[in-house]
């Protein structure tokens, strides 16, 4: 990278003297670095935000700040530590929540929270339970946030929007793949009415719109050294939507016994014990504010989000692999089959999923 990261760091209101700026993590969406300072000054996380994914970046940063400040108020009121139990955005020297460099790239900084534990996967019921409490705690803290958030990901988890894209791709069949996936297309079409019936409840307000995180993997939750939930991080995707999207997406990733692109479909099933554990933790934090209709569709949301992912992988395959990065010509089709196997496993265990929701609610 030709950019002088130390010069970028100087554009922000940091405490202390910068000792080092080093890469942090793999950076699938944003480029992420840690700013280490001298002495007892705090360290920081520096990110170059992906303007191809998130737009507009200034509005995204306003979303993050609004959520962070709201959570801090709630933490203070409860006698907690707002610097550890919420993200802290560090402004640029001009007071903005971002810095725009000479190449029109956006940079943002937040304070690093030290002495924490993060997990890459929730492979045990105990971790799934903790993950459920983490996402549930986040949702409960922002349940009364009335400030509207800017939609920086239009159409995200909106199945009507996805069907519009789907129908256009099917009609065009740009690379001539439609005929070979007639069976897979039938998987999508046979469930269209069911999925639209659910989404209509969101559109008409029967299922309320709230603040949602939209990236609920377990490594976006920080735990303290005792193993208790500290805070949720990586707030780039916060939006106003249904909280069921957060629950459903968590279940799509937490409960899958295989990989998202598993070539051995025997590996792929939904682990009902992981589902139960996450649901228990989640409802302990959220049942005080969730409506009866949200509870009714909680288990369904796992099917909904998984179905959406089947559709998106298949749609990208038919479209010529323009959205997802692929490792082979049939990679998106492999993903389609693996996600569909997960979906059918959820459908087979749907009664047990609903029973778990009822038990813990």
C-alpha positions in Angstrom: 0.0 0.0 0.0 1.5 3.3 -1.1 -0.5 5.3 1.5 1.4 6.6 4.5 -0.7 5.2 7.3 1.1 7.3 9.9 0.0 10.4 8.1 -3.6 9.1 7.9 -3.5 8.5 11.7 -2.4 12.1 12.3 -5.6 13.3 10.8 -7.6 12.0 13.8 -7.9 13.3 17.4 -5.8 10.6 19.0 -4.5 10.6 22.6 -0.7 10.1 22.9 2.0 9.5 20.3 1.7 7.0 17.5 4.2 4.2 17.9 3.1 1.9 15.0 0.3 1.4 12.5 0.0 -2.3 11.6 -2.5 -4.5 9.6 -5.2 -6.2 11.6 -7.3 -9.1 10.4 -8.0 -10.2 6.8 -10.2 -7.3 5.8 -12.8 -8.9 3.6 -14.7 -5.6 3.3 -12.7 -2.8 4.9 -8.9 -2.5 5.2 -8.3 -2.6 9.0 -5.2 -1.5 11.0 -4.3 -1.1 14.6 -2.8 2.2 15.8 -0.5 1.5 18.7 0.4 4.4 20.9 3.2 5.0 23.4 2.8 4.7 27.1 -0.6 4.4 28.7 -2.5 6.1 25.9 -5.3 4.1 24.3 -4.8 2.2 21.1 -7.1 2.6 18.1 -8.7 0.8 15.2 -8.1 2.5 11.8 -10.2 1.5 8.8 -10.4 2.4 5.2 -14.1 2.1 4.5 -15.3 0.3 1.4 -17.2 2.9 -0.6 -18.2 0.3 -3.1 -20.3 -1.5 -0.5 -21.4 1.3 1.8 -22.8 4.5 0.4 -22.7 7.3 1.4 -19.9 6.8 4.0 -20.6 10.1 5.9 -24.1 8.9 6.5 -22.9 5.5 7.6 -20.6 7.1 10.2 -23.5 9.2 11.4 -25.5 6.0 11.9 -22.7 4.4 13.9 -22.2 7.5 16.0 -26.0 7.8 16.8 -26.1 4.1 17.9 -22.9 4.4 19.9 -24.0 7.5 21.8 -27.4 6.0 22.5 -25.8 2.8 23.9 -23.3 4.9 26.0 -26.2 6.7 27.6 -27.9 3.5 28.5 -24.7 2.0 29.9 -24.0 5.1 32.1 -27.6 5.0 33.4 -27.0 1.3 34.4 -23.8 2.2 36.2 -21.5 0.5 33.6 -18.4 1.6 31.8 -19.3 3.4 28.5 -15.7 3.2 27.2 -15.7 -0.6 27.4 -19.4 -1.5 26.9 -19.8 0.6 23.7 -17.7 1.5 20.7 -16.2 5.0 20.8 -15.8 6.8 17.4 -12.7 9.1 17.3 -13.3 12.2 15.2 -10.9 13.6 12.6 -9.0 16.8 13.5 -11.7 18.8 11.6 -14.4 17.3 13.8 -15.9 15.1 11.1 -16.4 11.4 11.8 -14.2 10.4 8.9 -11.2 11.6 6.9 -11.3 11.8 3.1 -7.8 11.4 1.6 -6.4 12.7 -1.7 -7.6 9.6 -3.5 -11.2 10.1 -2.3 -10.9 7.1 0.1 -12.7 7.3 3.4 -11.0 6.6 6.7 -12.5 6.2 10.2 -11.1 5.5 13.7 -12.6 4.1 16.8 -10.9 3.4 20.2 -9.5 -0.1 20.7 -11.1 -2.0 23.6 -8.4 -4.0 25.3 -8.5 -7.0 27.6 -11.3 -8.6 25.7 -12.0 -12.1 24.2 -13.4 -12.7 20.7 -14.3 -16.0 19.1 -14.2 -16.9 15.5 -17.0 -19.5 15.7 -19.7 -20.6 18.1 -19.1 -24.4 18.0 -20.6 -25.2 21.3 -24.0 -24.6 22.9 -22.3 -22.5 25.5 -20.8 -20.1 23.0 -24.0 -20.0 21.0 -25.9 -19.1 24.2 -23.4 -16.3 24.8 -23.7 -15.1 21.2 -27.5 -15.0 21.6 -27.1 -12.9 24.7 -24.7 -10.6 22.8 -27.0 -9.9 19.9 -30.0 -9.7 22.2 -28.3 -7.2 24.5 -27.4 -5.0 21.6 -31.0 -5.0 20.3 -32.4 -4.3 23.8 -30.0 -1.3 24.2 -31.2 0.3 20.9 -34.8 -0.8 21.1 -35.9 2.7 22.1 -33.6 4.6 19.7 -36.0 6.8 17.7 -33.5 8.6 15.5 -33.9 7.3 12.0 -30.9 5.7 10.4 -29.8 6.3 6.8 -30.3 3.2 4.6 -26.8 2.7 3.3 -27.6 -0.8 2.0 -30.8 -0.4 0.0 -32.7 -3.6 -0.4 -30.7 -5.5 2.2 -32.7 -8.6 3.3 -35.7 -7.2 1.4 -37.1 -10.2 -0.5 -39.3 -8.1 -2.8 -36.2 -6.3 -3.9 -34.3 -9.6 -4.4 -37.2 -11.0 -6.5 -37.0 -7.9 -8.8 -33.3 -8.6 -9.3 -34.0 -12.3 -9.7 -36.7 -11.9 -12.3 -34.5 -9.6 -14.4 -31.6 -12.0 -14.3 -33.9 -15.0 -15.2 -35.3 -13.0 -18.1 -31.9 -12.0 -19.5 -30.0 -15.3 -18.8 -26.9 -13.4 -19.8 -24.5 -16.3 -20.0 -26.9 -19.1 -21.0 -26.9 -21.0 -17.7 -30.6 -20.9 -16.9 -31.5 -24.2 -18.7 -29.0 -26.2 -16.7 -30.4 -25.1 -13.3 -34.1 -25.6 -13.9 -34.3 -27.8 -10.8 -32.6 -25.1 -8.6 -34.9 -22.4 -10.1 -37.9 -24.4 -9.0 -36.5 -24.4 -5.4 -36.8 -20.6 -5.5 -40.1 -20.3 -7.2 -41.9 -22.9 -5.0 -41.3 -20.8 -1.9 -41.9 -17.3 -3.4 -45.4 -16.9 -2.0 -44.4 -18.0 1.5 -41.5 -15.5 1.6 -43.5 -12.6 0.3 -46.3 -13.3 2.8 -43.7 -12.8 5.6 -42.3 -9.7 4.0 -45.7 -8.1 3.7 -45.9 -8.2 7.5 -42.8 -6.1 7.6 -43.9 -3.7 5.0 -47.3 -3.0 6.6 -45.8 -2.7 10.1 -47.4 -5.8 11.6 -43.8 -6.8 12.3 -42.2 -3.6 13.6 -39.1 -1.9 12.2 -36.3 -1.4 14.7 -32.5 -0.8 14.8 -30.7 -3.9 13.6 -27.0 -4.9 13.4 -27.1 -7.0 10.2 -23.7 -8.7 10.7 -24.4 -11.0 13.7 -21.5 -13.4 13.5 -20.0 -14.3 16.8 -16.6 -12.5 16.2 -18.5 -9.2 16.2 -19.2 -9.7 19.9 -16.5 -8.8 22.5 -16.5 -10.7 25.8 -14.6 -9.8 29.0 -12.1 -12.1 30.7 -14.9 -13.6 32.8 -16.8 -14.6 29.6 -19.6 -12.1 29.9 -20.8 -10.1 27.0 -19.1 -6.7 26.9 -20.3 -5.1 23.6 -21.1 -5.6 20.0 -18.7 -4.1 17.4 -18.5 -3.6 13.6 -21.5 -1.3 13.3 -21.1 -0.4 9.6 -24.3 -2.2 8.7 -26.6 -0.8 11.3 -30.0 -0.1 9.7 -33.7 0.3 10.5 -35.3 -3.1 9.7 -36.8 -6.1 11.5 -34.8 -7.6 14.3 -35.8 -11.0 12.8 -33.1 -10.4 10.2 -30.4 -10.4 12.8 -31.8 -13.6 14.5 -32.2 -15.4 11.2 -28.8 -14.5 9.8 -27.2 -15.6 13.1 -28.9 -19.0 12.8 -27.9 -19.4 9.2 -24.2 -19.2 10.3 -24.2 -20.5 13.8 -26.2 -23.7 13.2 -24.6 -24.9 10.0 -22.6 -28.1 10.7 -20.8 -27.8 7.3 -19.3 -24.9 5.4 -21.1 -22.3 3.3 -19.6 -23.9 0.1 -19.3 -27.5 1.3 -19.0 -29.9 -1.6 -20.1 -32.8 0.7 -23.7 -32.2 1.4 -23.7 -34.9 4.0 -21.7 -32.5 6.2 -24.5 -29.9 6.1 -27.4 -29.8 8.5 -28.9 -27.5 11.1 -27.7 -28.2 14.6 -30.8 -27.9 16.7 -28.9 -27.8 20.0 -27.0 -24.7 18.8 -30.3 -23.2 17.7 -31.8 -23.8 21.1 -28.8 -22.4 23.0 -28.7 -19.2 20.9 -32.5 -18.8 21.2 -32.3 -19.1 25.0 -29.6 -16.4 25.3 -31.3 -14.2 22.8 -34.8 -14.3 24.4 -33.4 -13.7 27.9 -32.3 -10.2 26.6 -35.2 -9.4 24.2 -38.5 -10.9 25.4 -39.3 -7.8 27.4 -39.8 -5.8 24.2 -40.5 -8.2 21.3 -44.1 -8.4 20.1 -46.1 -11.6 19.8 -45.8 -11.4 16.0 -42.0 -11.1 16.2 -42.0 -14.2 18.5 -44.3 -16.0 16.1 -41.9 -15.5 13.2 -38.6 -15.9 15.1 -37.9 -19.4 13.9 -39.2 -18.7 10.4 -36.6 -15.9 10.1 -33.8 -18.5 10.0 -35.5 -20.1 7.0 -36.1 -16.7 5.4 -32.5 -15.5 5.5 -31.2 -18.9 4.4 -33.6 -19.0 1.5 -32.5 -15.5 0.5 -28.9 -16.7 0.4 -29.8 -19.7 -1.8 -31.5 -17.2 -4.1 -28.6 -14.8 -4.2 -25.9 -17.5 -4.8 -28.1 -19.0 -7.6 -28.9 -15.6 -9.1 -25.2 -14.7 -9.2 -24.4 -18.0 -10.9 -27.0 -17.4 -13.6 -25.8 -13.9 -14.0 -22.2 -15.0 -14.7 -20.7 -14.6 -11.2 -20.6 -10.8 -11.0 -21.1 -10.3 -7.2 -19.5 -12.9 -5.1 -15.8 -13.8 -5.5 -15.5 -17.3 -6.9 -12.7 -19.9 -6.9 -14.1 -22.0 -9.7 -16.7 -21.8 -12.5 -19.3 -23.6 -10.4 -18.5 -22.1 -7.0 -21.7 -20.2 -6.8 -23.7 -23.4 -7.7 -21.8 -25.3 -5.0 -22.8 -22.6 -2.5 -26.4 -22.8 -3.8 -26.6 -26.5 -3.1 -24.9 -26.3 0.3 -27.2 -23.5 1.5 -30.3 -25.3 0.1 -29.3 -28.4 2.1 -29.2 -26.2 5.2 -32.6 -24.7 4.3 -34.2 -28.1 3.9 -32.7 -29.2 7.2 -34.3 -26.2 8.9 -37.6 -27.0 7.2 -37.4 -30.6 8.5 -36.8 -29.4 12.1 -39.1 -26.4 12.0 -41.5 -27.8 14.6 -38.6 -28.3 17.0 -37.4 -24.8 16.3 -40.8 -23.3 17.1 -41.0 -25.4 20.2 -37.7 -24.0 21.4 -38.9 -20.5 20.9 -42.0 -21.2 22.9 -40.0 -22.9 25.7 -37.6 -20.0 26.2 -40.2 -17.3 25.7 
